[in-house]
Each structure stands twice: as C-alpha cells, then as structure tokens.
Amino acid sequence: MWAVGGAVRSAFLFMIQFMIQQDRIAEVEIVMDPARLAELDVTIG
C-alpha cells in the first residue's frame, strides 16, 4: 500500500498462481478508487 499522512492512497493487490513446479505472480492490481480502498482491511504501522 501507499499511504500519506496516515491515509491510504493506493493498495497493491497480488494474485499468486500456484502451479506444479512454479509459483508465480499472475496479476498485480493497483487500487486507487477511494470507495474501493474503504472496503479493504488495511493496517498502517
């Protein structure tokens, strides 16, 4: 996440895909919509 002055400005969501012999990051989503950020359970610090 990226926070300024204690307020979350964006969150980086990683989807990990587990496959035989290789684990990899399949998707990275950056959330910046204030309404969507408010739905996330984020702890700063």
Buried (B, 14 or more C-beta within 10 A) or exposed (E): BEEEEEEBEEBEEEEEEEEEEEEEEEEEEEBEEEEEBEEEEEEEE
